[in-house]
């Protein structure tokens, strides 16, 4: 079972980095979409949400085309920085980030759009800068919804299989996450290992969902 704990540690590492990336990009884009109207907004929103409905293997194929040694980004990184992303845990982070991004983007956007505008308007009357308003008023009021979306994004990244397998492969101790380890154990007929891995994965995901459910704005409003 030592391999299971290695897979768990790697899964948490990949999901953690993916969630941090999504937090930065998701909050920025969610705030932009909740406050601004611009040409092509609906199309861009559909593109950002597309990973939620697109098969992970299709996303994995796109990533292989882009990040592979013959891809535009992959070739650039290899030639100028000597970086290879395919079959690495960093590549798995990119795959998990893209797949789980819509969850934090939608959660943060809903949190921003649900805020009462008078708080930001009052801050503007006091001549507070837009940056200060965001960090001192908007973000503190929306943090529960953002955190709930981040936890869901983390759970999705931790359970990612298709895109991660295509981009990072299944290298034990390097790129083999829990979901991939379950698949490998089933394929090898190792039922005891598969059962343990499934239980471990279920406990992690259920814990995240329970915490996320308690942070949902609707639940908090009903309790208040």
CORFENWO-V912164 format. One record per residue. N is the residue number from 1. RES is the residue in one small letter. PSI is psi in whole degrees, 0 to 359 (none if undefined). Layout:
<<N | RES | PSI> <N | RES | PSI>>
This chain:
<<1 | x | 359> <2 | x | 323> <3 | x | 329> <4 | x | 319> <5 | x | 328> <6 | x | 317> <7 | x | 322> <8 | x | 314> <9 | x | 318> <10 | x | 320> <11 | x | 314> <12 | x | 324> <13 | x | 311> <14 | x | 314> <15 | x | 324> <16 | x | 312> <17 | x | 320> <18 | x | 320> <19 | x | 321> <20 | x | 317> <21 | x | 315> <22 | x | 329> <23 | x | 312> <24 | x | 307> <25 | x | 319> <26 | x | 316> <27 | x | 316> <28 | x | 312> <29 | x | 322> <30 | x | 320> <31 | x | 319> <32 | x | 314> <33 | x | 331> <34 | x | 344> <35 | x | 341> <36 | x | 148> <37 | x | 130> <38 | x | 163> <39 | x | 134> <40 | x | 14> <41 | x | 316> <42 | x | 322> <43 | x | 315> <44 | x | 322> <45 | x | 319> <46 | x | 321> <47 | x | 317> <48 | x | 332> <49 | x | 348> <50 | x | 320> <51 | x | 342> <52 | x | 332> <53 | x | 343> <54 | x | 139> <55 | x | 133> <56 | x | 328> <57 | x | 328> <58 | x | 317> <59 | x | 320> <60 | x | 321> <61 | x | 315> <62 | x | 318> <63 | x | 322> <64 | x | 319> <65 | x | 321> <66 | x | 318> <67 | x | 350> <68 | x | 170> <69 | x | 336> <70 | x | 357> <71 | x | 165> <72 | x | 307> <73 | x | 316> <74 | x | 317> <75 | x | 321> <76 | x | 313> <77 | x | 322> <78 | x | 317> <79 | x | 320> <80 | x | 336> <81 | x | 352> <82 | x | 29> <83 | x | 131> <84 | x | 123> <85 | x | 336> <86 | x | 136> <87 | x | 38> <88 | x | 161> <89 | x | 334> <90 | x | 322> <91 | x | 323> <92 | x | 324> <93 | x | 317> <94 | x | 316> <95 | x | 314> <96 | x | 324> <97 | x | 314> <98 | x | 317> <99 | x | 321> <100 | x | 354> <101 | x | 316> <102 | x | 330> <103 | x | 315> <104 | x | 328> <105 | x | 311> <106 | x | 320> <107 | x | 315> <108 | x | 321> <109 | x | 317> <110 | x | 322> <111 | x | 317> <112 | x | 318> <113 | x | 339> <114 | x | 353> <115 | x | 144> <116 | x | 129> <117 | x | 341> <118 | x | 335> <119 | x | 316> <120 | x | 323> <121 | x | 322> <122 | x | 322> <123 | x | 323> <124 | x | 323> <125 | x | 328> <126 | x | 11> <127 | x | 35> <128 | x | 137> <129 | x | 158> <130 | x | 322> <131 | x | 316> <132 | x | 322> <133 | x | 318> <134 | x | 312> <135 | x | 335> <136 | x | 341> <137 | x | 300> <138 | x | 306> <139 | x | 315> <140 | x | 328> <141 | x | 333> <142 | x | 3> <143 | x | 328> <144 | x | 316> <145 | x | 322> <146 | x | 316> <147 | x | 322> <148 | x | 317> <149 | x | 323> <150 | x | 321> <151 | x | 320> <152 | x | 321> <153 | x | 319> <154 | x | 315> <155 | x | 320> <156 | x | 319> <157 | x | 322> <158 | x | 330> <159 | x | 4> <160 | x | 139> <161 | x | 299> <162 | x | 303> <163 | x | 321> <164 | x | 317> <165 | x | 321> <166 | x | 324> <167 | x | 316> <168 | x | 344> <169 | x | 199> <170 | x | 76> <171 | x | 113> <172 | x | 129> <173 | x | 351> <174 | x | 314> <175 | x | 0> <176 | x | 103> <177 | x | 178> <178 | x | 314> <179 | x | 321> <180 | x | 323> <181 | x | 323> <182 | x | 314> <183 | x | 315> <184 | x | 320> <185 | x | 319> <186 | x | 316> <187 | x | 327> <188 | x | 358> <189 | x | 21> <190 | x | 80> <191 | x | 319> <192 | x | 316> <193 | x | 317> <194 | x | 317> <195 | x | 318> <196 | x | 317> <197 | x | 319> <198 | x | 317> <199 | x | 317> <200 | x | 315> <201 | x | 318> <202 | x | 319> <203 | x | 315> <204 | x | 311> <205 | x | 320> <206 | x | 322> <207 | x | 316> <208 | x | 318> <209 | x | 322> <210 | x | 316> <211 | x | 317> <212 | x | 320> <213 | x | 326> <214 | x | 342> <215 | x | 355> <216 | x | 134> <217 | x | 320> <218 | x | 319> <219 | x | 318> <220 | x | 322> <221 | x | 320> <222 | x | 321> <223 | x | 322> <224 | x | none>>
